[in-house]
């Protein structure tokens, strides 16, 4: 199939899933055309069958801001014409589902549109009055809509009173890339006897990154350890201030945005994910695949990814004492940590392997093409 993928290329799970899916589909012989504003960061090297069509900004003095949406639709139409695309796959409802629909209307041909919802597109963004009508329309005109967790399906139905089928296709992880073992990185980050905690996010308020610092502070009182923070975002100044207030500057490593997180993840002992909402928590799955147990909250779809007591531990949102307790339990019990690490990787491979879930996307593609 010739598939056009519209996605966000900024740091975020939806762009990661779109890029990883595109790479997997390309390996399975499909021709994949990304139409994006900027290059998705997980598409860092050449791969056969993967094409990237970057949307250019069009500056004109009359426009307050460049109308990226329209230039992306225009580029999509051009790509559809030039390559005779069979279908469009929109990742993140806003604006990609409506953009894909508009592109096919301009082309004058019913090219099926599949939309994958990732979470914030229908919870935070689409639920807002400013985007509600257009998000509902995007869902209604899509030929198929997929969701990354059962939680997200329920939440979307409740928000949009939408009775259409929402097909569950879990996110997946490439266990050949996200794999255990990185002594080199670990040695460069820790002193002898120190454990390594990690948190990766876009530091938006819903990630509750300050909780990570609070947990780390409690753990450090009892166990020598360091914390790696990867990513950047609006809460970073709060996090930096709290790290300074607690006198932890020499124990927290701020790595900022990183494209290749697998080797760093693999160096950690435990991942912390204290989010107050999360439709799936891809970063937790990537940690599991590296054999890193995850301490997270029971928010949203996280329990669909993390089995409490098997591959990590779950707590209520904001329960930093319990998170610290579980972290200490893992750090002070090598046998338990090793057992959970093995189970974590096995769980990621068994439940979230690309072959199974990418085939599910192919099924959806075939069904809309046969409609
Ligand atoms: O978490 C974010 O803020 C980024 C967001 C996105 O849309 O890029 O991530 C969402 O999609 C990911 C991939 O499906 C999921 O793993 C994340 O859980 C989800 N984020 C939220 O629901 C908050």
Boltz pocket constraint, residues with backbone or C-beta under 6 A from the ligand:
constraints:
  - pocket:
      binder: B
      contacts: [[A, 11], [A, 12], [A, 13], [A, 14], [A, 15], [A, 17], [A, 92], [A, 117], [A, 118], [A, 119], [A, 120], [A, 121], [A, 148], [A, 171], [A, 202], [A, 204], [A, 206], [A, 277], [A, 278], [A, 279], [A, 280], [A, 281], [A, 282], [A, 283]]
      max_distance: 6.0
